Amino acid sequence: MTEQPRVPLSRRRVLRAAVGLADRDGLDSLTMRRLAQELGVEAMSLYHHVANKDAVLDGVVEVILGEITAAADEVEAPSPREDWQAALRARILAARQVFLRHRWAPQVLETRPTTSPAVIAYLDGVVAILRAGGFPFDLAHRALHVLGSRALGFTQELFQPDGAQTADAAAAAMMEQMAERFPNIVGMLADAVHDDPDGTLGFCDDQFEFEFALDLILDGLERRRAARS
């Protein structure tokens, strides 16, 4: 039986393996040792392609943004000159689908010390849609600030219990302890119990709320744009 030739190690192969490892076992699993095991090589071999774990994390951001750019380019949407809201909404929801495949990725993106050129390229496309829709640069700038991380397809939450999904019993106990001191927050959270296992990227980042807030922002921006025309 002929032995299959070994695929040579490359930066791209290392980064794709890192994404696959994080998808399967979570972000905490992404260590240089585990990554080397995933690739069937010695850990020292990785350093010819990625300098350290930070370089791996920077690289997986590139991979994810590459997927987002491809998804955004392929999405069916009207021309921004005809309907900038629909065009931008489609682009953002396409990006969100990528993050839903890689639910750990928003956490990595938020913790990078510098903004990736891939992120800047994606946001340049957002501004291009706004400009084609009639936005002057100053209003497009404000629109980016209002959209924040939502432009990329996820929301940055004000807080997230324990930094992860809290078990039902622990969540109930925490709510009971907080109820007397923070009755309005506890009442709101109790009323907003989420059951969206296929569409959630964070504590309160479910699909319905994401789209509700996105549409609210886009409608508000359109009113501002129309008032400037």
Disulfide bonds with the S-S distance in Angstrom:
none
